[in-house]
């Protein structure tokens, strides 16, 4: 069976053996592998790839002026295809996911989607950034206060990318903001003051303080508060050489 049977040749190349394809309302993900791969691990990676792709795509569209309410993107697994020990060079594994209510992606949207897919592929191998963009994608789907929490978690995991092994405590045993957050602020030109509205809202949610004045302010200025994560993740992608 030839790889072309899956329509992968015209898709978005992620590496020499991996392709993501836009199929109207569907996404196709195809892998050619000469080695046996753990299928559960591959399914998980495929799901993560789709989630990261949609999260980065939403960030790009926000930057281009789209409304946040139009970007609650979620992909659902519908099919899983395996072609093992075929006559082609290797095994072919793949999945197709439905994009939900997203209109067909073509023209400028297709270009943005290709950038998002290639960015997601680059992020997939970094645990902290993979989780950061998964949290960001969840924040876009949340209509209530939890959007603040997931947005903050996206920034928190970005911070871990820049300071994964840093000493988190002083001699007194207390965490130091400068050493924990400093590397990210230096790299992305963010600041504690910039993050403060989102930090305060997320802290209130974590502590179950629904009457918090900080949370009330975040609710009253929802778009600006959530845009803190947009700015930080946009700066992260730029730092990683991913632009649009």
C-alpha positions in Angstrom: 0.0 0.0 0.0 1.5 3.3 -1.0 1.6 6.3 1.3 -0.2 8.3 -1.3 -3.3 6.2 -0.6 -3.7 8.2 2.5 -3.4 11.5 0.6 -0.4 12.5 2.8 1.9 13.6 0.0 0.1 17.0 -0.3 -0.1 17.6 3.4 2.0 19.7 5.8 5.4 18.0 6.3 6.5 17.9 9.9 9.6 15.8 9.3 10.8 13.3 6.8 8.3 10.6 8.0 5.4 12.6 9.4 2.7 14.5 7.7 -0.3 16.5 9.0 -3.1 17.0 6.4 -6.0 19.4 6.3 -9.1 17.5 4.9 -11.9 20.0 4.9 -13.4 19.8 8.4 -10.9 17.0 9.3 -7.2 16.7 10.3 -5.2 13.7 9.1 -1.9 12.7 10.8 0.3 10.1 9.1 3.5 8.5 10.2 5.8 6.3 8.2 7.9 4.2 10.6 10.4 1.4 9.9 10.3 0.4 13.6 7.5 -0.8 15.7 6.1 2.0 17.9 4.0 1.7 21.0 0.5 2.5 19.7 -0.8 3.9 22.9 2.2 6.3 23.0 1.6 7.2 19.4 -2.1 7.9 19.9 -1.3 10.1 22.9 1.3 12.0 20.9 -1.2 12.4 18.0 -3.8 13.8 20.3 -1.3 16.2 21.8 -0.1 17.3 18.4 -3.7 18.2 17.4 -4.3 20.1 20.6 -1.1 22.1 20.3 -1.8 22.8 16.7 -5.2 24.2 17.5 -3.8 26.2 20.4 -1.1 27.9 18.3 -3.5 28.4 15.4 -5.9 30.2 17.8 -3.0 32.4 19.1 -2.2 33.4 15.5 -5.8 34.2 14.7 -6.1 36.3 17.9 -3.0 38.2 16.7 -4.8 38.8 13.4 -7.8 40.2 15.1 -10.2 37.3 15.5 -12.5 37.3 18.5 -11.6 35.0 21.3 -15.2 33.6 21.4 -14.7 32.2 17.8 -11.6 30.2 18.8 -13.0 27.5 21.1 -11.4 24.9 19.0 -11.5 21.2 19.9 -10.7 18.1 17.9 -12.3 14.8 18.5 -10.7 11.4 17.6 -12.8 9.6 15.0 -10.6 7.1 13.2 -7.3 5.3 13.7 -5.7 3.7 10.7 -2.8 1.2 10.8 -1.2 -0.4 7.8 1.5 -2.8 9.1 4.0 -4.8 7.2 2.9 -3.4 3.9 4.8 -3.5 0.6 5.9 0.2 0.9 9.1 1.2 2.8 7.6 0.9 6.2 4.5 0.8 8.4 2.0 3.5 8.0 0.1 4.7 11.1 -2.4 7.5 11.2 -5.4 9.2 12.7 -8.2 11.6 11.5 -9.8 14.1 13.8 -12.9 16.2 13.3 -12.5 19.9 13.8 -16.0 20.5 15.1 -17.6 23.7 13.9 -14.5 25.1 12.2 -15.1 26.1 8.7 -12.9 24.6 5.9 -9.4 25.8 6.2 -8.0 27.3 2.9 -6.3 30.4 1.6 -4.7 32.5 4.4 -6.2 30.3 7.0 -4.4 27.3 5.6 -1.1 29.2 5.7 -1.6 30.1 9.3 -2.6 26.5 10.0 0.6 25.2 8.4 2.7 27.5 10.7 0.7 26.3 13.7 1.2 22.6 12.8 5.0 23.0 12.4 5.2 25.0 15.6 3.2 22.3 17.4 5.6 19.7 16.1 8.5 21.6 17.5 6.8 22.1 20.9 5.7 18.5 21.2 9.1 17.2 22.4 9.4 19.7 25.2 7.3 18.6 28.2 6.9 22.0 29.8 5.9 23.8 26.6 3.7 20.9 25.5 1.7 21.3 28.7 1.8 25.1 28.5 0.0 25.1 25.1 -2.4 22.4 26.1 -3.4 24.6 29.1 -3.7 27.6 26.8 -6.0 25.6 24.5 -8.2 24.7 27.4 -8.3 28.3 28.5 -9.8 29.3 25.2 -12.6 26.7 25.6 -13.6 27.9 29.1 -16.3 30.4 29.3 -16.1 31.0 33.1 -13.5 31.9 35.7 -11.4 28.7 35.0 -10.1 30.4 31.9 -7.9 32.6 34.1 -6.5 29.5 35.9 -5.6 27.7 32.7 -4.1 30.8 31.2 -1.9 31.3 34.2 -0.9 27.7 34.2 0.2 28.1 30.6 2.6 30.9 31.7 3.7 28.9 34.8 4.8 26.0 32.5 6.5 28.5 30.2 8.5 29.7 33.3 9.6 26.1 33.9 11.0 25.9 30.4 13.4 28.7 31.1 14.3 27.6 34.7 13.8 23.8 34.8 16.6 23.0 37.3 17.0 26.3 39.1 17.3 26.3 42.9 13.9 27.3 44.1 14.7 28.1 47.7 16.9 30.5 49.6 18.7 29.4 52.8 15.6 30.2 54.7 13.7 27.7 52.6 11.4 30.2 50.9 10.9 30.4 47.2 12.5 33.4 45.5 10.6 35.1 42.8 13.7 36.5 41.1 15.4 33.1 40.6 12.2 31.2 39.7 10.7 33.8 37.3 13.7 35.9 36.4 15.0 33.7 33.5 11.6 33.9 31.7 11.2 37.6 32.3 14.7 38.2 30.9 14.1 36.0 27.8 10.6 37.2 27.0 10.7 40.7 28.4 7.8 40.0 30.6 7.5 41.2 34.2 5.8 40.5 37.5 3.7 43.6 37.1 2.5 42.5 33.6 1.4 39.1 35.0 -0.2 40.4 38.2 -3.8 40.7 37.1 -3.8 37.1 35.8 -1.8 35.8 38.7 -4.2 37.3 41.2 -7.2 36.0 39.5 -5.7 32.5 39.2 -4.7 32.5 42.8 -8.2 33.4 43.9 -9.6 30.5 41.9 -7.0 28.1 43.3 -8.0 29.1 46.8 -11.7 29.0 46.2 -12.1 32.7 46.8 -15.0 33.5 44.4 -15.5 36.9 46.2 -11.9 38.1 45.7 -11.7 41.7 44.6 -8.9 40.8 42.2 -11.1 38.1 40.6 -13.9 40.6 40.3 -11.6 43.0 38.5 -10.5 40.2 36.1 -14.1 39.4 35.3 -14.8 43.0 34.6 -11.8 43.2 32.2 -11.8 39.6 31.0 -10.2 40.2 27.6 -7.3 42.2 28.8 -6.6 39.8 31.7 -6.6 36.8 29.4 -4.5 38.6 26.8 -1.6 38.4 29.3 -1.1 34.8 28.4 -1.5 35.6 24.7 1.4 38.1 25.0 3.6 35.8 26.9 3.1 32.8 24.6 3.5 35.0 21.5 6.8 36.2 22.9 7.8 32.6 23.6 7.2 31.5 20.1 9.1 34.5 18.8 12.0 33.5 21.1 11.9 30.0 19.6 12.1 31.4 16.1 8.4 30.8 15.2 6.8 33.8 13.5 3.9 34.7 11.2 
